[in-house]
Amino acid sequence: MATTNPLQFIQQVRAEVAKVVWPTRREVMLTTVMVFILAALTAVFFALVDILIRGGLQYVLNAFG
């Protein structure tokens, strides 16, 4: 691996950081809201699955117990 001096390294880092396209405040807020909505939907889905599995197991255990 080729070695570069610290000044060249800093110049290269600054050049790469200048290429980054930073999201706008609106994009950040929109994606944050989407994450919260999807997390809530996932929680509701798994809660319903849990209720169904628990009910099915209770039915089976009561039928044989």
C-alpha positions as CSV (number, residue, x, y, z in Angstrom):
1,M,0.0,0.0,0.0
2,A,1.4,3.4,-1.0
3,T,2.0,5.8,1.8
4,T,0.9,9.4,1.5
5,N,1.9,12.3,3.7
6,P,-0.7,13.7,6.2
7,L,-1.3,16.9,4.1
8,Q,-2.2,14.8,1.0
9,F,-4.4,12.6,3.1
10,I,-6.3,15.6,4.6
11,Q,-6.7,17.1,1.1
12,Q,-8.1,13.8,-0.2
13,V,-10.5,13.5,2.7
14,R,-11.8,17.0,2.1
15,A,-12.3,16.3,-1.6
16,E,-14.3,13.1,-0.8
17,V,-16.4,14.9,1.9
18,A,-17.2,17.6,-0.7
19,K,-18.7,14.9,-3.0
20,V,-21.2,13.8,-0.3
21,V,-24.8,14.9,-1.0
22,W,-26.3,15.7,2.4
23,P,-30.0,15.2,2.9
24,T,-32.2,18.2,3.4
25,R,-34.1,18.7,6.6
26,R,-37.4,17.8,4.9
27,E,-35.9,14.5,3.7
28,V,-34.6,13.6,7.1
29,M,-37.9,14.4,8.7
30,L,-39.8,12.4,6.1
31,T,-37.6,9.3,6.5
32,T,-37.8,9.6,10.3
33,V,-41.6,9.6,10.2
34,M,-41.5,6.6,7.8
35,V,-39.3,4.7,10.2
36,F,-41.6,5.3,13.1
37,I,-44.7,4.4,11.1
38,L,-43.1,1.1,9.9
39,A,-41.9,0.3,13.4
40,A,-45.4,0.8,14.7
41,L,-46.9,-1.4,11.9
42,T,-44.3,-4.1,12.6
43,A,-45.1,-4.0,16.3
44,V,-48.8,-4.3,15.7
45,F,-48.2,-7.2,13.3
46,F,-46.1,-9.2,15.7
47,A,-48.6,-8.5,18.6
48,L,-51.4,-9.9,16.5
49,V,-49.3,-13.0,15.5
50,D,-48.4,-13.4,19.2
51,I,-52.1,-13.3,20.2
52,L,-53.1,-15.8,17.5
53,I,-50.3,-18.2,18.5
54,R,-51.1,-17.9,22.2
55,G,-54.8,-18.5,21.6
56,G,-54.1,-21.5,19.4
57,L,-51.8,-23.0,22.1
58,Q,-54.3,-22.4,24.8
59,Y,-57.0,-24.1,22.7
60,V,-54.7,-27.1,22.1
61,L,-53.6,-27.4,25.7
62,N,-57.2,-27.1,27.0
63,A,-58.4,-29.7,24.5
64,F,-55.8,-32.2,25.7
65,G,-55.4,-31.1,29.3
